[in-house]
Amino acid sequence: MSAFKQTANAKSHQGALSTDMLSRHVACGIIVVDARGRITHCTEMAADALGVDAGQITNRHHKSLPAALSRVIRRTMTSRKPVDGLKVNLTIAGQGKRTLAASTAFLGGPAQKLGAALVVHDLTSFVHSEQNLRQLDRLATLGILSASLAHDIRNALVAGKTFFDLLLEKHQDAELVGIVRRELGRIDATVNQMLSLAGTAKPSFSAIRVHQLLDHSLRLVQPQLRAKSNSLHCAYGAPSDLINGDGVQLEQAFVNLLMNAADATGPNGSLTVATELVFPEAPRPRLRNAGDLRQLRITIKDNGVGIPPEHLDRLFEPFFTTKEGGTGLGLAITRRIIQEHGGSIGVVSRPNNGATFQILLPAVS
């Protein structure tokens, strides 16, 4: 074989490698339009980015595309100049908002007009990732600031509460005394919640009985239930409630959920607490013993006002609350505790049909 052929074959091989690499790593779609503006070719990736079927738009005019993309194609065909780096925001029915990067190229020479090619790249996942990173950065900064402020406030409260207690003992207005003490207690509770959310201390695990924790947590909310004449139903169906966990932290999580449920129910409402042993939908293959896959599911259900659909996605965000005077930290702390125990928490709710919170925790055989 001549040196020329070897060189040609090497270049051809390099070109094939380059094309293969591009096809694997450059997630873009291509739409080709002829001189009459008719779509002659649409790749599956382009169709997916636009939320359509490739066969539905092939042979149709480019005006059938979203207006922003149609305009850029028309501009390219008129000016015979490419457009690069255009950012397009679309709303696709049933699929939500998408962000695309669009570029065009004119197909043809000085004396001929063959049409244009549109290249689209779906940036939606990148935009969401960037937003999530920014949110995490803000939360990290806020967490550091909150922890610092909470420590300072709690230290100052020690002296302040002592002084107020002595002052209030001499005050004759019993109603005012109660209000001040209650508000001081609320400030102290908020500070402790902030410290709990920002804290990095890991739970101290030991073998614990979840049913005992639930019983103790329910005793703490009994006065609130009695005040509204709410009924309580316990259905502990799990034959074994043994888990490895931190009893203090899990009790805090249960009390947060039970207090929220009690707040959400009106007079003569009902609250249900149930447990059962289940197997996860996607078993972990590294565990040989099927018994090790069991999970304890704890369900806390109320028949209260429910949660609006637009609030469900933000329910566990720190500082998000719809309750007057709420801190928005209870559910965020609850989720962190459950996750640190290797579990998960979810909620199902419809307005005026109550809310159902479900916790999954790894069970001990």
Beta strands, then each sheet from edge to edge (+ up, - down):
strand 1: 29-33
strand 2: 39-42
strand 3: 83-92
strand 4: 96-107
strand 5: 115-122
strand 6: 206-209
strand 7: 231-236
strand 8: 242-245
strand 9: 270-278
strand 10: 295-302
strand 11: 344-349
strand 12: 355-362
sheet 1: 2+ 1- 5+ 4- 3+
sheet 2: 6+ 8-
sheet 3: 7+ 9+ 10- 12+ 11-
end
